[in-house]
Amino acid sequence: MKTQITSAVVLAAALSMAGTVSAYAQAAAAPPPPAVAHGPVLAGVCIVAIDGAMGTSTVGKYVQTRLQQIGTQVQSELSAEQTAIATEAKTLDGQRGTLDQATIEQKTSALNLRANALQRKAQLREREMQATQQKAIGRIGQEMEPIIRASYQQAKCSILFQRDAVILANPAMDITQSVVAGLNVKLTQFAFDRERLDQATPGGQSGN
């Protein structure tokens, strides 16, 4: 009984972080590299930091904040259920001297079922948070694609490298800020909520 409830608690506590820390946010938070003496600019060669553009753009910051809000809502939902189960388990422990064995076993079994259901719900919510993050970042990527092409043409690039694939490069060849500026003009936020992944649980009840 205690082991099953503990598993649900661990999942619930971890869920507030699941799906909310994305690669682009990590890139935005990374410290700047040390100063380097660069060689001359190579005509037609450009680089872009897609993760960095997402992370520093207005819409990227909005998405990160919104994901944290949704994660907090999920955490509150799961914590409330976990607290109710833990309270009933504590009450049952205090009644062991007054209840017959059959009643204790029946109540313990019911609590086990609720704890298992909470564990499944926590796992489902984690998958939903991951799906929500992927969809939101995919939306930003779609909006960025034409802006990257426009920035590429404006800078008269002949080839464009992803910043993650380049160890060092002259920042004068970096069109990331142009992409960020274009994205900030085009889109600053969009409405989205937690994705719902329909999954039936035993007994025909919804996992949502």
N, C-alpha and C positions, 0 to 999 in steps of 0.2 A: 504494500500500500504506500509506504513512505517513499520507496524507490520510484514508483510511477509518478507520484506527485512531484518529486524533485526533478525528474526529467522534464515535465511540463514547465516547471518554473524556470529551468535553465533556458529552454527554448524561448519562453516568453521574454526573459531578460535580454537575450541576444537579438531578438527580432527588431528592436528599435534601431539597431545598427545595420541590420541586413538590408541590402538593396539601396542604402542611402549614401554610401561612400563609393563614388564612381571614379573611373580613371581620370576624367577631365578635371574633377575637383582636386584630386591629388596633384595633378600637374600644375594647377593654378596655385596651390599652396606651397609648392616646392621652392626652396631658397634660390636666388639668382646665382648663376655660375660665376666663378672668378673671372676677372678681366683677362682678355686674350688679345694679343696683337694680330689682327687678321691681315691676310694678303689682299690683293686687289679684287674688286667685284668682277665676277665672271658674267659677261654679257649673256643674257637669255637663260641663266640658271637661277631658279627661285626655290624657296623652301616655304612650307607652311606647317604650323603646329595646330592640327585639328583639335586635339584634346585641349590645348591651351586656349584656342579660340572659343571653344564651348565653355570652358571654365571661367573665362574672364568676361564673356559677353553678358549683357543684362538678362537675356532669357536663360542662359545657363545658370546664373546665380539664382534666378527665380525658380527654376526646376529643382535645384538642390534644396532650396528652402521648402518648397512644396512637398518634396519627397520626405523631408524630415517631419513635416506636419502630419503627413499620412502615417508615417511610422509611429509617431507619438499616439495617434488615434488607435492604431492597432495594438500598441503596447498597453494602453489604458483598457481596451476591451479584454485582452488576455489576462491582465493583472487582476481585473475585477473578478473574473471567473476563478482564477487561481486562489485568490483570497477567500472566496466563498467556499471552495473545496477544502482549503486548509483549516478554515474555521470549523466546518462541520467535522473534519477529522479530529480536531482537538476536542470538540464537544463529545464525540463518540468515545475518545480515550477516557474522558472523565466519567462516562456512564458505564464503563465496563463492570463496575462492582454492583450495578443495579439492574443490568439487562441480562437476559438469558443468552446462552451461546448462539442459538439459532438466530436471534434478532441481531446480535453483533455481526455474525457472518453475513447476514442479509444486507445490513447497512454498509459493511465494509466492501462487499461486492458492488453495491451501487456507487460508492465513492470511487472504486477502481475504474468502473465504466466511465464515470465523468472525467476522471484524470486522463484516461486513455483518449477520450474524445477531445479534451483540451490539447493534448499533445498533437493529435492529428490536425486540429485547427491551427495550431501554431506553425506546423510544417506547411500547411496550405497557405497561411498568410505570408510566410516567407517567400514561397513561390510567386504569390501574387505581387509582392513588393518588387521582386526581381523582374517580373513581366512589366510592371508599371514603369520601372526605371528604363528598361530596354525600349519601351514604346515612346517614352518622353524623349530620350536621347535620339531615337530614330527620327522623331519629328524635327528636332534641331538639325540633324544631319541632312534631311531633305531640304530644309530652308537654306542651309549653307551651300549646298552644291552649286546652284547658279551663281552665288556670290563669289565662290572660289574661282569659277570660270571667268567671271567678270574681272576679278582682281588679277588673275593670270594674264588676261589680255591687256589690261590697263598697264601692267608692269612690263609688257612686251616680253613675257617669258617664252622660252623655247622648250623648257623642261621644268617640271615641278616635283620636288622631293618632299616626302613627309618628314617632318622634323625628327620624329622618333627614329628614323632610319639613318640620320646624319649625326655624327659625333660632334663636329664643330663646323660652323659656317659663318661667313661674314653676315652680320645682322642686316646689312644693306640689301641683301638678297631675300630677306624674310618678308612675306606679304601677309603675315598673320594679322597685324594690326589693321590692315585694309579690310580683311575679312571680318574682323570683329566690328569695325565701324559700319560696314554694310549690313551686318546682322542686327546691330543695335537699331538701325533705322527701319529695317524690315519687320522685326518681331522682338517684342520685349517680354511677353508672357502669353500663355494660352491655358485654358481651363483643362484640367484633367484630374481624375480621381483614381482610387485604387482599382486595378484590374480585378475582375471577378473570374476565378477559374472554377467552373462548376465541377464539383466532385461529390458524388453521393457517398455517404458513410453507411456502414452496416445498419440495417433496420429501415432503410429507405429515407433517412433524414438527410437534409442538405448539410454539407460541410461548411457552408457560409454562415 
